[in-house]
Amino acid sequence: MNQEDIELALSTDLYCCLWIDCFGRRVRIRELAVDEVSKLVKRNLTKLESVGTPTEADEFAYEVNEAIAEMIRVHTMPDGELRMSDKLYAKEVADFFYEDETDLLPVPVVSGTSPANA
C-alpha cells in the first residue's frame, strides 16, 4: 500500500480501521488461528481488567482487544443466530480474516533485493 492508501485506510474507529504493518501490508487473522487469537484476547482482557489504575495505554489495549473479540464473535457466529445489526457488521468484519488454504504457517520473506544483498 502506498502512503495515500494507508491514510485512507486508517480511522479512529477500531471497528473499521484496517490493520497495517510497518511495511504497509494488510494484517488479517488467519481462519485456522481464530481459536488461538480468541484465547489470547480473552487472557489479555482478563489481565487488563485486573489492573488497579489503568494507564492510557492499558485502556487502549483493552479497547483493541475488546474490538477483536467482537469481530471474532460476529465472524464465527452462524448466520441464523446473528442479529440484524450483526449481519451488517459481519460484512465489514469479513475482510479482517484470511481464509487459509493450508495449516502451514506462512514463511516470512525479506524483500531487500539489491546487488549489495547478493
N, C-alpha and C positions, 0 to 999 in steps of 0.2 A: 504494500500500500504506500502511496506517496503521502506527503505531508498534508495535502488538501483533503485526501480521502480519510486520513486519520482524524483530522479536525472535525469533519462531518460526522464521523462515527462515534465521537466522544460525547457524553452527556452527563449531567449531574444526576440524572435519574438512573439508579443502579439497575433497574429492571429493563432498561433498553439500551444502556451504554454497551457498545461492543467491547470485547476483551482483546487487547492488542499487546503483543510482547515488544521488547525493546528493539526488535528488528523490523517492526511494522507488519508482523504477521498476525492473522486472526488466531485466537486461542479458543478452543472448544473443549467440552467434556466428552471423552470417548464413551460410547454406549456401554462398552464392556467394563468401564471403570465407574459407572454411575453408583453402584453399591458402595464401593470403596470411598468415593468422594462424599457420598451421603453420610457414611460413618464418620469421616473426618470432620465434616461440617457440624455434625451433632456433638462431637467431642469438643470442637472449638467453641460452640455456643455454650456448652456446659461450663467450660473453663472460664469463658468471658463473663458468664452470669455470676461466677463466684468472686469476681474481682471486687474488692471493697469499694474503692473510689476509682471508677474508671477514668482513664485519660481520654483525650480526644481521639487518640489512635485506637484505644480499646473500643470506643463507641463506633468508630468507622469500621473496624474489623467485625464487630457484631452485626452491623447493618449489611456488610458484604456477605457474611456467612448466612444471615437470615434470607437475603435475596437469593442466594444459590440454593438454599433449602427449599424455598418456594418454587423456584424454577424446576428443581428435580421432582417435587411433589406433583406439579401440573404435568410435567413431561411423562411421568411414569404412571399416572392415573388412567385407567381405561376411559375411553371417550364417553361411554354411557353414564359414568359417575361424575363427569365434570359439570360444574355449574356453568351457566351461560357466560359469566364473566371470565371463568377459567378457559372456556373454549376459545374466546377471543385472544386471551393471553397465550394460550398454547401455541398458536400460530407464530407469535413473536419469539417464544421460547425455543421453538424447534431449531432455530438457527444457532443456538448455543451448544448444540450436541452434534457429535460426529459419529456417523454410522460406521462401525468397524467392519472390515472385511476379514480380519484375522485377529487372533488373540495375541499375536506377537507385538511387542512394543515397537513403536517407530524408532528408527535409528537416527539420531541427530547427525546432521552433516554440516560441517562448517564450510561456508561458501566463500572462502577467501582465496580466489584463484588469481594469481598473478605470477609472473616469472620469478619473483623473489621467493614464492612459496613452493616452487617446483623442486 
